[in-house]
Amino acid sequence: MEKVRIVEIAEEASTTSSVVIEKANELGIKVKSPQSSVNEAQAEEILNYIMTGESKLLKSEKTPKKK
């Protein structure tokens, strides 16, 4: 699988590398710098999360039901 750098994801999403790093970490993908690399599947997941706010990698949070 090909590796994709964080800075490349930022360019594609029209955002900054720091935003991409933050979103990746929220998804449990540990990256530290714009030069860090992720695999293609992770890159797609990060990009999708930035664009839509949704990801399969996020743990579902159950909200308490109102009575």
RANOR-V554704 format. One record per helix or strand of 3 or more residues. SS is the DSSP state (a for helix, b for strand). FROM is the first residue (numbers start at 0). TO is the last residue. If there is no record, write none. Layout:
ss | from | to
SS | FROM | TO
SS | FROM | TO
This chain:
ss | from | to
b | 2 | 4
a | 5 | 12
a | 16 | 25
b | 36 | 38
a | 39 | 51
